[in-house]
C-alpha cells in the first residue's frame, strides 16, 4: 500500500496520476452517452484513445477509453456515473 497526499492508502500497482483504460459493455447505440459521462470527468480524449467493438450479434458494443486520471476519487466517480446509465451492462 502507498499513501496519496490526502492520507488515503492506495493499493500497490496503481500510482496517480496515471493513464487508465476504462472498458464498458453497452447496448448498441449508447456510445455518445458513455462518452458524455467520460468527458464530464476527464479532459477530452483524442479519437485514438477510444476503441469500439461490436458484439457478434450487433446487439452490444464494448467501448474502451484510455483516460488520464489524477486521483482514485476521480476514477471512482467516473465509474459511479457510468454505472447509472441504463445502457451499461458491464464495466471492467
N, C-alpha and C positions, 0 to 999 in steps of 0.2 A: 504494500500500500504506500502511496505517496500522498502528500498533503498539498492542496492547492492554496493560493493566497487567502482564501476566505476561511481556511482552517478545516475544510471538509476533506476527509480522506478519499482518495481516488484509487480504484483498482489498478494494480500494476499493468502495464501494457498499453494504457491509453493516456497520453500526455496532451494536455491542452495548452495552446490552441493546436488543432490538427485538422487534417483533411479526412473526411469520413464518408463512406458510401451509404446512403440511405436507400434501401430497397423496399418497394411497396408493390404488393399484388392487388390489382383493382379490377373492377368491371370495366370492360371496354367503353371508351367514351368519357371517362372521368379524368383524363390526363391533365386537363387545364386546372381542375380543382386542386389536384395534388401539387402542381407547380405553383399555384397561387399561395398555398399554405407554406411551401418551402420558401418562396420569395418573401413572405412576411417575417421569417425567422433568420434568414441569412442573406448576405449580399447576392445580387443576381449571378447566376451561373452562366457560363458560356454554353453554346449548344453542344460542344464536345464533352461537357460534364454530364449530359443527360443521355441515358441509353434506354431504349424501349424494346420490348419483345412481346409479340402476341402469343397467346396460348395456341395449342394445336387446333382447337375448335374456333378460336377467334372471340370467344366469349369474355376472356380475361386478358390482362396485359400486365407485364411486370415493368416497372419503371425504376431505374437506378439513377440517383442524382448524387454526384460527388460534391460535397459541401465543405466549406471551411467553417468550423465551429470554434468558438473561443472558450466556451465553458461547458461542463457537463449539464448545467441547468439549461443552457440554450438548446442542447441536443434533446434533453428530456422534454422540453416544452414543444419542440418540433414534433416529436413522436406523439405526444399527447394530442396535439391538434390534428395530426393525420389520422389518429385513431377515431376521432369524432366524425370523420367523413363516412357516410353510409356505403359508398362505393369501395372502400378499402376492405379487403378480405383478409390480408395478412401483411405483416411487416417483419423485416429481418434487420 
